């Protein structure tokens, strides 16, 4: 397959073990590099899970203070295959999707990165809430400027796509010193398009875990609306660093020919779509502000509902907007098995078994309960 998976982990041994179990069930016959900056006692738990997995894993240890950006760059430096990608320890990557991406990149040398539709999943006490995370088209325009403009017009992060290893090393090394996750994610998603195209295959690629409180402290620099509200001056300072690194990367790319002013307007449109105003002073310094304070809280409340929710129907996942995404039943089984193995969810089969038992043994009671709920009576 000529591919390597890199798994960053930090003090989440149960989730790492669940991901490794998923990869084992999926017959992941490719090398895996785990980049681990966990505490000492957690590293020992991780080592036990790694030994029990039976997978081809290289376990690389880092100090707890190592930033994620530096870990990722180091992970790609250790890869010995032509293609590689990242999968966080709390997410799921589908092996069939990886195989399809590698195959597509082998036949098309213009591709810098490749992935497929992303799902999101939230393990709840009695079911798994599944939504469509990313389902945009390929970005295959001929020039870097048109590709980057298209990315900013409808932003979908490409950080976890399959990369050609040369592209990955250049991109992740170029942003390893960026101090904030939001601009780091923007850099990895735009810089790769300065080098080549992004293909989106039809096969489901990854499922990202959701459910974390949106305004939790560790995500305060993750969404522009929160950051601009909390500390617009800091956001501007970080944006200057991001601009300098991205401009330098584009200038050093032989396929480039793009200058910063060419995409400055696209960045303004990107932030405006998130209800954040980006302006430039007479000296060129960026300034962020929120001009729609009245709807700020509503926007934050509804942010997770912008995704298209999925329902299972005849083996397909149909979105509420009429979108239909063909998902193999094996993929649904992968998500179900993964969630059932974690501490967050009562196994799906147990819920189904209990419901069937209730209907079979107490049909009159079930019918009365249903009619009461439908009529609103108690």
N, C-alpha and C positions, 0 to 999 in steps of 0.2 A: 504493500500500500504506500510505502515511502512517506509516512506521516507520523508525527509525534503529538501527543496531547499533554499540555502543561496544566497542572491543577494547583493554583495557589490556595494555601490554607492558613488559617490563623485562629487557634483556640476553638475549633468546632469539630471535635473528634467524631461525634455521632453523625454529623452530616457528611463528613469525609467518608466514613465507613459506609453510609448509605449509598453514596455516589459510586464507591468502588464495587459494592455489591451489584448495583445497576450495570456497571460496565462488565462485570463478570457474567451476569445473566445475558448480556448482549453480545458475548463472545468478542470482546475488544482485543484483537490480535495485533496490537501495535504498541510501541514503547510509550510509557507514561513517565513524566517527570513531575514529582510533587515538590513544590517549593514551599517550605514550611518555616514560618517564623513564630510558631506557637511557644508557649511556656514549656519548661522542661518536662513536667509531668504529662502534659498533653502530647508532647512529641513521643513519649513512650507509648501512649495509647494509640497514636497514629501508626507507630512502627508495628504494633501487634496487628492492627487492621490490614496494613500493607502485606505483612507476612501471610496472613490468612486469605488474602484475595486471590493468590495464584496468578496475578497479572505481572507483566514485565515492567517493573516500577523502579525508578531511581529516586531515592529520597534525599533531597538536598536541604540542608538546615541553614537558617539565617538568624541573626540576632532579632529579638522581639521588636527592636526599634526600627528595623528596616522598613522603609516605605513600600507600599504595594508597587509603585511605579518602578523602583529599582529592582524589586524581586522579579517583575515581569521581564524587564530587559535582560537580567541575568539568566532567566529561564530560557529565553530564545537563544542566548549565546551558547547554551549547552546542547541545543538540538543538533542531531546529526543527519536528519532527513531533509527532503526538499520542501516539505509542507508541514505546517504546525498551527495549532490554535490553543487558546486558553479556555478553560471551563472553571468558574469559581466552585468552591467546595459545596455550596448550597444549591447549585443548579443541576440540570440534567442535559447532557448532549446525546443525540441519537446517532448510533454507529452507522446506520444506513445513510443518514444525511451526510456524515463525514465522508463516507465512501463515495457518494455521488459528487460531493464538492471536489474531492481530489481528482476524480475522473474528469470532471469538467475542466479543471485547471491544466491537466496534462495535455488536453487537445487544443487549448486556446492560450497561447503565450501572452496575449494582451491583458489577461486577468491578473490583477494584483491580489485580489481577495475574492472569496466565494462563500456564500452561506445560503440558507433557505428561510422559510417562514419561522418566526419565533413564537412560541406560546408562552404564556405566564400561568403559574399555578399557585394557588393558595390553599394549603392543607387545613381544612376546617374540621371541627369535631365529628361531623357525620358525612362530609362529602368533600370533594376537591373542586374549588372554583377555578375553571379554566377559561382563559381569554386569549385572543389573538394579540400578540405584542407588536410584532413587525410583520407586514405583509406587502411592503412596497415593491415596485419593479426593480429590475437591474438598473445600475447606473453605468451605461455603456457609451456615453457620448465620446466624441473623438478627441477632445482637448481637455487638459486639466481644469481650465477655468470653468467650462460648462459642467464638468462632472462635480466640482466643488459647489458650484451654484445650485445644482440640483439637490445635492445633499443638504444644504442649508435651507432650501425651500421646504423640504419635508424631511426633517432630521430623524434618522434611524441609526443608532450607534452601530458601528461595525467592529468594535473592539474585540469581539469574541468570534469573528469570522475565521475561516481557514486562510492563512497567509502563505505566500511564497516565503521561504525562510529569509532570503535576502531583503525582501520588503519589510518583513517583521522586525528584523534586527535594526534596520535603518529607522523605522518609525518609532519603535519602543525605546531605542537609545536616544532618539531625538527629543523625547518628552519625559525622560526619566527624572529630570529635575523639576518638572512642573509641580507647584505646591498644592494644587487643588484637583479633585477628581473630576469636576465638571469640565474644566478646560483640558485636562488630560484626555478625557473621553472624546471631546471635540477634535483634539489634535490627531488622535489615532484614526478617527473616522474620516478626516479631511486629507491628512498627509498621504495616506495610502492611495487616494484618488489622484494625487499629483504624479504618481508613478504609473498607475494602470487602472483598469476598469474593475467594477464590482458586479459579479454575476449573482443573481438570486435564483436558485433552482426551485423546483416545485415541491421537493421533498421536505417534510418537517425537519428542522435542524436542531433546535435547542428549546428547552423549557426553563424559564427564569422564575425563581421563587419570588413571590410578593407577600404582602401581609404585614410588613413592618410599618410601624407608625410613620407617616409621611414627614412629620416635623421632628423626628428623633434627632438628638444632638449630633450623631455621627453623619447625618445627611444634610447638615446645614449649608454646606457648600456644594450641594449636588444639584439643586434646581435653581435656575436664575431668579425666579420670582421670590423665593425665600431669601436668597442671598441679597438681592437688591433691596429687600425690605429691611433686613437685619444690619447690613454693613455695606452700603454702596461704594464707599471709599476703598475698602479692602477688595471688593470685586473689581474695581477699576485697576487697582495695582496688579492684581493677578492677571487681568486681561492684557495689560501691557507686556508682561512676561510671555504670555501665550502668543501674542502677536509677533514678538521678536523671534521666538523659536519657530513658529510656523513660517514666517517670512524667510528665515535663514534656511529652513528645510527646503522650501520651494525653490529658492535661488540656487541651491546646491544640486537640485535635481536636473539632470540634462534634458528631461522632457518638459521642463517647467515653462519658462517664459511668462510667468504670472507674477505680478507685483501686488503688494498689499492693497493699494487702492482699488484694484480690480475686484476684490471680494469684500471690501469694507462695507459696501452697501448691502451685500447679501447677509453679512453679520447683523446689520441693523434690522433687516427684515426678520431674521431668525429670532432675535430677542423680542421684537415687537409682537411676533406670533405668540410669545409667552407672556405678553402684557408688560414687558419691560422695555423702557426707552433707552436706547444707546445713542448718545450724541458725542461729537468731537469738538473740543474748544478750538480757539484760534491757533493754539500751539500744537494741536493734534492730539491732546490728551483725551482719553475716553471718559465719559461720565454716564453713570447708570442712574435711573430713577423710575419710580412707579407712578404713573399719572392716573391710574384707574383704581384708586384706593377703595372705592365703594364695592367693587366686585372682587376684591382680593381674596377675602375669606371664602367666598363661594367657589372661586377657582381652585383654591387649595383643597377644599372639601371634595370637589368633583374630579380631581386630577386622575384618580385611578379608574374612574368610570368612563374615561375617554377611550379605553380599549374596547374592542368588540367582544362581548361575552359569547361563549360558545355553549351549545347544547348538543348532547349526543342524539343523533337521529339516523337510524339505518346505516350505522357505520361511518357516517360523515359528521363533521362538525360544522353547523350552520350558524352564521353570525346574525345578530339582530338587524344588521343593515342590508340583509339580502345577500351578503357575501357567503360563498360556499367554498370551503377549503377541504380538499380530499386528504383525509388523514388515515393511514392504515390502522387497522384495529390493533396491530402490534404496538404502535406508538401509544395508543390509549392504555394498553396493558402495561407498557413500560412506566408511564406516569402513575398508574394505579398501584403497581407493585412497589414502586419507589416510595410513594406516600404511605402505603400500608406498613412499610418497614420502619417508618420513623415514629417518634413519640408524639407527633402532632395530630395523628389521625387514627380513629377507630378503623380497622380494616374494612374496605369497601364491601368485600364479600360478606362480612358479618352483618353489616347494615342491611344488605339485600336479603340475606337469609332470615333475619328477624322480621323484616317487612312481609316476606312471603309467608312466614309462619303465622303472623298476626292475621293476614287476610284469609288464610286457609282455615284457621281454627276459630276465628271470631268474625265471620263475614257480616253478620247483622250489626255488630258493634262498630266495625270499620265504616259501614255505610251510614250509620247514624252520625258518626263523628264527621264524616265528609259532608253530609247534608247540613250539619250545624255550622261548620266552617263556611260553607258556601252561602248560607243565609245570614251569617253574621250573628246568630244567636249563641247563647251559652248554655 
